[in-house]
Amino acid sequence: MVKKTDLQNNTTDDHTVASANGPKSFTNTNAENLTKTGKAPFYPNIPSRIMDIPRQTNRSDHMRSMETDANRLTVGQNISLNGEIVACEKLIVEGYVEAILNDARIIEVSQGGCFKGNADVDEASISGKFIGTLVAKDLLTIRKGGHVEGSIRYGRIIIEAGGEITGDMASLDVQKNEPENPEKSAPD
């Protein structure tokens, strides 16, 4: 055993010194004296976490911008979906969907996709097949190879060469301008 003297505090510590061939000690000889010399121990500064305060929310608070995937539902190829779709801003159909879609902004039926049911949307882009009732308040686009069948109402319509539409169709503007009871507006 070898005694070392701390010259600053005139204290003695007993430490074992390893031989030249054995393992060396990992202890710091001045570790016990650091707090005695007036240096403050190190405490990391960890910021406190601010808690979220719960509040009542409505549907619009949960909606994010259209650039995110949070509001988009994609039904992939070889997928079949049946039911009612709510709180969906954009529906992309690549497989088969039989549903009621209300209060959505966009429906996009891709080539090879099929939607059967009712859809009330702002915009519709059909490259595949749509069967049922479709209300596109702003724009209905039927692309090449797209087929729409059923009762169709639209604000504006674009039908590309090769697009097909069959059934009862009317512009929403024409419906607004028509009198509700044509018998009363006709002169006697």
GROMACS elastic network, one bead per residue, 0.5 to 0.9 nm:
[ bonds ]
;  ai    aj funct       b0    kb
    1    14     6  0.72569   500
    1    15     6  0.67545   500
    1    16     6  0.53450   500
    1    17     6  0.69594   500
    2    14     6  0.66947   500
    2    15     6  0.63956   500
    2    16     6  0.63355   500
    2    17     6  0.68569   500
    3    12     6  0.67533   500
    3    13     6  0.62280   500
    3    14     6  0.52177   500
    3    15     6  0.66146   500
    3    16     6  0.84228   500
    4    11     6  0.87634   500
    4    12     6  0.59782   500
    4    13     6  0.59548   500
    4    14     6  0.68338   500
    4    15     6  0.75096   500
    4    29     6  0.89522   500
    5     8     6  0.88195   500
    5     9     6  0.86533   500
    5    10     6  0.65300   500
    5    11     6  0.59947   500
    5    13     6  0.66579   500
    6     9     6  0.58033   500
    6    10     6  0.53533   500
    6    11     6  0.54117   500
    6    12     6  0.60907   500
    6    13     6  0.77424   500
    6    30     6  0.82130   500
    6    33     6  0.88290   500
    7    10     6  0.52006   500
    7    11     6  0.74921   500
    7    12     6  0.89871   500
    8    11     6  0.81334   500
    8    37     6  0.86951   500
    9    12     6  0.87773   500
    9    33     6  0.84416   500
    9    36     6  0.86259   500
    9    37     6  0.83488   500
   13    29     6  0.82353   500
   15    29     6  0.79449   500
   16    25     6  0.83469   500
   17    24     6  0.77860   500
   17    25     6  0.75828   500
   18    21     6  0.79409   500
   18    22     6  0.60054   500
   18    23     6  0.64653   500
   18    24     6  0.57098   500
   18    25     6  0.70157   500
   19    22     6  0.53436   500
   19    23     6  0.76725   500
   19    24     6  0.79819   500
   20    23     6  0.80150   500
   20    24     6  0.83329   500
   21    24     6  0.89841   500
   25    28     6  0.83803   500
   27    30     6  0.87204   500
   27    31     6  0.76783   500
   28    31     6  0.52325   500
   28    32     6  0.83489   500
   29    32     6  0.74399   500
   29    33     6  0.83377   500
   30    33     6  0.51401   500
   30    34     6  0.63432   500
   31    34     6  0.55934   500
   31    35     6  0.81984   500
   32    35     6  0.69064   500
   32    36     6  0.75604   500
   33    37     6  0.62718   500
   34    37     6  0.54423   500
   34    38     6  0.72551   500
   34    39     6  0.63341   500
   34    40     6  0.82840   500
   34    41     6  0.81811   500
   35    38     6  0.57295   500
   35    39     6  0.57501   500
   35    40     6  0.65767   500
   35    41     6  0.69373   500
   36    39     6  0.75570   500
   37    40     6  0.89279   500
   40    43     6  0.89264   500
   43    46     6  0.89729   500
   57    60     6  0.81760   500
   57    61     6  0.61890   500
   57    62     6  0.77872   500
   58    61     6  0.55936   500
   58    62     6  0.70910   500
   59    62     6  0.53660   500
   59    63     6  0.66981   500
   59    87     6  0.78922   500
   60    63     6  0.51933   500
   60    64     6  0.83373   500
   61    64     6  0.79075   500
   63    66     6  0.87526   500
   63    70     6  0.79961   500
   63    71     6  0.69173   500
   63    87     6  0.85992   500
   63    89     6  0.84675   500
   64    67     6  0.81921   500
   64    68     6  0.68936   500
   64    69     6  0.89057   500
   64    70     6  0.69244   500
   64    71     6  0.69067   500
   65    68     6  0.59702   500
   65    69     6  0.88715   500
   65    70     6  0.84489   500
   65    71     6  0.79187   500
   66    69     6  0.74013   500
   66    70     6  0.81636   500
   66    71     6  0.67818   500
   66    72     6  0.80422   500
   66    89     6  0.77117   500
   66    90     6  0.82210   500
   67    70     6  0.87085   500
   67    71     6  0.88432   500
   68    71     6  0.68701   500
   68    72     6  0.78960   500
   69    72     6  0.52787   500
   69    73     6  0.80887   500
   70    73     6  0.82615   500
   71    87     6  0.78398   500
   71    88     6  0.56548   500
   71    89     6  0.52407   500
   71    90     6  0.63737   500
   71    91     6  0.86899   500
   72    88     6  0.63132   500
   72    89     6  0.60756   500
   72    91     6  0.59082   500
   72    92     6  0.74932   500
   73    88     6  0.67786   500
   73    89     6  0.81462   500
   73    90     6  0.63126   500
   73    92     6  0.61646   500
   73    93     6  0.83947   500
   74    90     6  0.83448   500
   74    91     6  0.59956   500
   74    93     6  0.60615   500
   74    94     6  0.73693   500
   74    95     6  0.89771   500
   75    78     6  0.86413   500
   75    79     6  0.61747   500
   75    80     6  0.75334   500
   75    81     6  0.74845   500
   75    91     6  0.78684   500
   75    92     6  0.62259   500
   75    93     6  0.50527   500
   75    94     6  0.56724   500
   75    95     6  0.57486   500
   75    96     6  0.75117   500
   75    97     6  0.76608   500
   75   113     6  0.88624   500
   76    79     6  0.55431   500
   76    80     6  0.84680   500
   76    92     6  0.82042   500
   76    93     6  0.67219   500
   76    95     6  0.52002   500
   76    96     6  0.84298   500
   76   113     6  0.85948   500
   77    80     6  0.84098   500
   77    93     6  0.82208   500
   77    94     6  0.50240   500
   77    96     6  0.77971   500
   77   112     6  0.80437   500
   77   113     6  0.74357   500
   78    94     6  0.81263   500
   78    95     6  0.54492   500
   78    96     6  0.75621   500
   79    94     6  0.80626   500
   79    95     6  0.51313   500
   79    96     6  0.62872   500
   79    97     6  0.82800   500
   80    95     6  0.61514   500
   80    97     6  0.57729   500
   80    98     6  0.79816   500
   81    95     6  0.83028   500
   81    96     6  0.63487   500
   81    98     6  0.62263   500
   81    99     6  0.75256   500
   82    85     6  0.89936   500
   82    96     6  0.85364   500
   82    97     6  0.59193   500
   82    99     6  0.54479   500
   82   100     6  0.88189   500
   83    97     6  0.83735   500
   83    98     6  0.65959   500
   83   100     6  0.66659   500
   83   101     6  0.89925   500
   84    98     6  0.85440   500
   84    99     6  0.51976   500
   84   101     6  0.62492   500
   84   102     6  0.83537   500
   85    88     6  0.68735   500
   85    99     6  0.68360   500
   85   100     6  0.61827   500
   85   101     6  0.51360   500
   85   102     6  0.71154   500
   85   104     6  0.88386   500
   86    89     6  0.88497   500
   86   100     6  0.85851   500
   86   101     6  0.66544   500
   86   102     6  0.64757   500
   86   103     6  0.71973   500
   86   104     6  0.76701   500
   87   102     6  0.83974   500
   87   103     6  0.72731   500
   87   104     6  0.70727   500
   88    91     6  0.67365   500
   88   101     6  0.84277   500
   88   102     6  0.86101   500
   88   103     6  0.77000   500
   88   104     6  0.55647   500
   88   105     6  0.77740   500
   88   106     6  0.87886   500
   89   103     6  0.78666   500
   89   106     6  0.63106   500
   89   107     6  0.84800   500
   90   104     6  0.64577   500
   90   105     6  0.59544   500
   90   107     6  0.57840   500
   90   108     6  0.76602   500
   91   101     6  0.88789   500
   91   104     6  0.78724   500
   91   105     6  0.85004   500
   91   106     6  0.63099   500
   91   108     6  0.61259   500
   91   109     6  0.81722   500
   92   106     6  0.83870   500
   92   107     6  0.60740   500
   92   109     6  0.59481   500
   92   110     6  0.71364   500
   92   113     6  0.89197   500
   93    96     6  0.69230   500
   93    97     6  0.70416   500
   93   107     6  0.77868   500
   93   108     6  0.61654   500
   93   110     6  0.59018   500
   93   111     6  0.88694   500
   93   112     6  0.88241   500
   93   113     6  0.55012   500
   93   114     6  0.68153   500
   93   115     6  0.70690   500
   93   128     6  0.86531   500
   94    97     6  0.88517   500
   94   108     6  0.86937   500
   94   109     6  0.64506   500
   94   110     6  0.52641   500
   94   111     6  0.70452   500
   94   112     6  0.63185   500
   94   114     6  0.72547   500
   94   128     6  0.83142   500
   95   109     6  0.87865   500
   95   110     6  0.84582   500
   95   112     6  0.70380   500
   95   114     6  0.62888   500
   95   115     6  0.83818   500
   96   112     6  0.88722   500
   96   113     6  0.59176   500
   96   115     6  0.60651   500
   96   116     6  0.80029   500
   97   113     6  0.82405   500
   97   114     6  0.62653   500
   97   116     6  0.61716   500
   97   117     6  0.81581   500
   98   114     6  0.83365   500
   98   115     6  0.59029   500
   98   117     6  0.55993   500
   98   118     6  0.86730   500
   99   115     6  0.76028   500
   99   116     6  0.65244   500
   99   117     6  0.51480   500
   99   118     6  0.66875   500
   99   119     6  0.81842   500
  100   116     6  0.85670   500
  100   117     6  0.56785   500
  100   119     6  0.60127   500
  100   120     6  0.85287   500
  101   104     6  0.67952   500
  101   107     6  0.89367   500
  101   117     6  0.79880   500
  101   118     6  0.60700   500
  101   120     6  0.62404   500
  101   121     6  0.78946   500
  102   105     6  0.89869   500
  102   118     6  0.79193   500
  102   119     6  0.59400   500
  102   120     6  0.50389   500
  102   121     6  0.68744   500
  103   119     6  0.85301   500
  103   120     6  0.62724   500
  103   121     6  0.62724   500
  103   122     6  0.85570   500
  104   107     6  0.75608   500
  104   119     6  0.82165   500
  104   120     6  0.68238   500
  104   121     6  0.50694   500
  104   122     6  0.71291   500
  104   123     6  0.88845   500
  105   120     6  0.84280   500
  105   121     6  0.50723   500
  105   123     6  0.63044   500
  105   124     6  0.85821   500
  106   121     6  0.58341   500
  106   122     6  0.60092   500
  106   124     6  0.57394   500
  106   125     6  0.79521   500
  106   136     6  0.87604   500
  107   119     6  0.81139   500
  107   121     6  0.69259   500
  107   122     6  0.84406   500
  107   123     6  0.65646   500
  107   125     6  0.64069   500
  107   126     6  0.80787   500
  108   123     6  0.84793   500
  108   124     6  0.58957   500
  108   126     6  0.59146   500
  108   127     6  0.77791   500
  108   128     6  0.88846   500
  109   112     6  0.82033   500
  109   113     6  0.56574   500
  109   114     6  0.66346   500
  109   115     6  0.70331   500
  109   124     6  0.80905   500
  109   125     6  0.63417   500
  109   127     6  0.56836   500
  109   128     6  0.54242   500
  109   129     6  0.69963   500
  109   130     6  0.75079   500
  109   146     6  0.84846   500
  110   113     6  0.51949   500
  110   114     6  0.80184   500
  110   125     6  0.81641   500
  110   126     6  0.65712   500
  110   128     6  0.51684   500
  110   129     6  0.83266   500
  110   146     6  0.85166   500
  111   114     6  0.84459   500
  111   126     6  0.79945   500
  111   129     6  0.78524   500
  111   145     6  0.73200   500
  111   146     6  0.72652   500
  112   127     6  0.78495   500
  112   128     6  0.52739   500
  112   129     6  0.75584   500
  113   127     6  0.78947   500
  113   128     6  0.50344   500
  113   129     6  0.63249   500
  113   130     6  0.85721   500
  114   128     6  0.59735   500
  114   130     6  0.58446   500
  114   131     6  0.78732   500
  115   118     6  0.87413   500
  115   128     6  0.83704   500
  115   129     6  0.63580   500
  115   131     6  0.62852   500
  115   132     6  0.81729   500
  116   129     6  0.82857   500
  116   130     6  0.59372   500
  116   132     6  0.57102   500
  116   133     6  0.85785   500
  117   130     6  0.81589   500
  117   131     6  0.64401   500
  117   133     6  0.64082   500
  117   134     6  0.83072   500
  118   131     6  0.84082   500
  118   132     6  0.57087   500
  118   134     6  0.59365   500
  118   135     6  0.82733   500
  119   132     6  0.81324   500
  119   133     6  0.63322   500
  119   135     6  0.62375   500
  119   136     6  0.81225   500
  120   133     6  0.82677   500
  120   134     6  0.61504   500
  120   136     6  0.63587   500
  120   137     6  0.78020   500
  121   124     6  0.69296   500
  121   134     6  0.79496   500
  121   135     6  0.61543   500
  121   136     6  0.51221   500
  121   137     6  0.63462   500
  121   138     6  0.82509   500
  122   135     6  0.78533   500
  122   136     6  0.50719   500
  122   138     6  0.51147   500
  122   139     6  0.68005   500
  122   140     6  0.85693   500
  122   154     6  0.89674   500
  122   155     6  0.88185   500
  123   135     6  0.87302   500
  123   136     6  0.53076   500
  123   137     6  0.67180   500
  123   138     6  0.56723   500
  123   140     6  0.58829   500
  123   141     6  0.80316   500
  123   154     6  0.88691   500
  124   134     6  0.85991   500
  124   135     6  0.85844   500
  124   136     6  0.60285   500
  124   138     6  0.85708   500
  124   139     6  0.64049   500
  124   141     6  0.60821   500
  124   142     6  0.81565   500
  125   139     6  0.83243   500
  125   140     6  0.61257   500
  125   142     6  0.59703   500
  125   143     6  0.71344   500
  125   146     6  0.88116   500
  126   129     6  0.68936   500
  126   130     6  0.71917   500
  126   140     6  0.79602   500
  126   141     6  0.61983   500
  126   143     6  0.58807   500
  126   144     6  0.87633   500
  126   145     6  0.86432   500
  126   146     6  0.54005   500
  126   147     6  0.71866   500
  126   148     6  0.75302   500
  126   163     6  0.87630   500
  127   130     6  0.89712   500
  127   141     6  0.86054   500
  127   142     6  0.63407   500
  127   144     6  0.64509   500
  127   145     6  0.58285   500
  127   147     6  0.72452   500
  127   163     6  0.80308   500
  128   142     6  0.88554   500
  128   143     6  0.83237   500
  128   144     6  0.89414   500
  128   145     6  0.65907   500
  128   147     6  0.62312   500
  128   148     6  0.84232   500
  129   145     6  0.85812   500
  129   146     6  0.58769   500
  129   148     6  0.59867   500
  129   149     6  0.80443   500
  130   133     6  0.87337   500
  130   134     6  0.83404   500
  130   146     6  0.81268   500
  130   147     6  0.62513   500
  130   149     6  0.61827   500
  130   150     6  0.82520   500
  131   134     6  0.84009   500
  131   147     6  0.83290   500
  131   148     6  0.60790   500
  131   150     6  0.58294   500
  131   151     6  0.86860   500
  132   148     6  0.82328   500
  132   149     6  0.63947   500
  132   151     6  0.63525   500
  132   152     6  0.81768   500
  133   149     6  0.82745   500
  133   150     6  0.57717   500
  133   152     6  0.59233   500
  133   153     6  0.82203   500
  134   148     6  0.88117   500
  134   150     6  0.77266   500
  134   151     6  0.63095   500
  134   153     6  0.62340   500
  134   154     6  0.80936   500
  135   140     6  0.85913   500
  135   151     6  0.83373   500
  135   152     6  0.59853   500
  135   154     6  0.58089   500
  135   155     6  0.86373   500
  135   172     6  0.86891   500
  136   139     6  0.58032   500
  136   140     6  0.57301   500
  136   152     6  0.80031   500
  136   153     6  0.61890   500
  136   155     6  0.64499   500
  136   156     6  0.82113   500
  136   157     6  0.89265   500
  136   172     6  0.87852   500
  137   140     6  0.81916   500
  137   153     6  0.75754   500
  137   154     6  0.54442   500
  137   155     6  0.50126   500
  137   156     6  0.79804   500
  137   172     6  0.72770   500
  138   154     6  0.65664   500
  138   156     6  0.60346   500
  138   157     6  0.86049   500
  139   154     6  0.63758   500
  139   155     6  0.56814   500
  139   157     6  0.57280   500
  139   158     6  0.77245   500
  140   153     6  0.87130   500
  140   154     6  0.61365   500
  140   155     6  0.74957   500
  140   156     6  0.61975   500
  140   158     6  0.62592   500
  140   159     6  0.82771   500
  141   156     6  0.85071   500
  141   157     6  0.58649   500
  141   159     6  0.59467   500
  141   160     6  0.77677   500
  142   145     6  0.81893   500
  142   146     6  0.55746   500
  142   147     6  0.72108   500
  142   148     6  0.76316   500
  142   157     6  0.79312   500
  142   158     6  0.62015   500
  142   160     6  0.61630   500
  142   162     6  0.88934   500
  142   163     6  0.55833   500
  142   164     6  0.73082   500
  142   165     6  0.80517   500
  143   146     6  0.51811   500
  143   147     6  0.83806   500
  143   158     6  0.81051   500
  143   159     6  0.62840   500
  143   160     6  0.50956   500
  143   161     6  0.75432   500
  143   162     6  0.73287   500
  143   163     6  0.53980   500
  143   164     6  0.85680   500
  144   147     6  0.87162   500
  144   159     6  0.80068   500
  144   160     6  0.55189   500
  144   161     6  0.57812   500
  144   164     6  0.82646   500
  145   160     6  0.87896   500
  145   161     6  0.84988   500
  145   162     6  0.55287   500
  145   163     6  0.52620   500
  145   164     6  0.74738   500
  146   159     6  0.89848   500
  146   160     6  0.87985   500
  146   162     6  0.74541   500
  146   164     6  0.61671   500
  146   165     6  0.83482   500
  147   163     6  0.60863   500
  147   165     6  0.58113   500
  147   166     6  0.80467   500
  148   152     6  0.82052   500
  148   163     6  0.84162   500
  148   164     6  0.62965   500
  148   166     6  0.63313   500
  148   167     6  0.82597   500
  149   152     6  0.78728   500
  149   164     6  0.83758   500
  149   165     6  0.59057   500
  149   167     6  0.55996   500
  149   168     6  0.83776   500
  150   165     6  0.84543   500
  150   166     6  0.65501   500
  150   168     6  0.61735   500
  150   169     6  0.79592   500
  151   166     6  0.85606   500
  151   167     6  0.59094   500
  151   169     6  0.57913   500
  151   170     6  0.85091   500
  152   165     6  0.89276   500
  152   166     6  0.89317   500
  152   167     6  0.74836   500
  152   168     6  0.61189   500
  152   170     6  0.65237   500
  152   171     6  0.84444   500
  153   168     6  0.84744   500
  153   169     6  0.57625   500
  153   170     6  0.51804   500
  153   171     6  0.56021   500
  153   172     6  0.59333   500
  154   157     6  0.64991   500
  154   169     6  0.81087   500
  154   170     6  0.67546   500
  154   171     6  0.50288   500
  154   172     6  0.54602   500
  154   173     6  0.83146   500
  155   170     6  0.89520   500
  155   171     6  0.57341   500
  155   172     6  0.52681   500
  155   173     6  0.65312   500
  156   171     6  0.71467   500
  156   172     6  0.83815   500
  156   173     6  0.89428   500
  157   171     6  0.83841   500
  159   162     6  0.81418   500
  159   163     6  0.58267   500
  159   164     6  0.76335   500
  159   165     6  0.84662   500
  160   163     6  0.54573   500
  160   164     6  0.86993   500
  161   164     6  0.85961   500
  165   169     6  0.86278   500
  166   169     6  0.79863   500
  170   173     6  0.85249   500
  170   174     6  0.70627   500
  170   175     6  0.73154   500
  171   174     6  0.52732   500
  171   175     6  0.65297   500
  171   176     6  0.89022   500
  172   175     6  0.50953   500
  172   176     6  0.63498   500
  172   177     6  0.88198   500
  173   176     6  0.51944   500
  173   177     6  0.63776   500
  173   178     6  0.88090   500
  174   177     6  0.51833   500
  174   178     6  0.62146   500
  175   178     6  0.53073   500
  175   179     6  0.83409   500
  176   179     6  0.78545   500
  176   180     6  0.88712   500
  178   181     6  0.86269   500
  178   182     6  0.80291   500
  179   182     6  0.57098   500
  179   184     6  0.88343   500
  179   185     6  0.73520   500
  180   184     6  0.89678   500
  181   184     6  0.58782   500
  181   185     6  0.70913   500
  182   185     6  0.52909   500
  182   186     6  0.63713   500
  183   186     6  0.54661   500
  183   187     6  0.85805   500
  184   187     6  0.78154   500
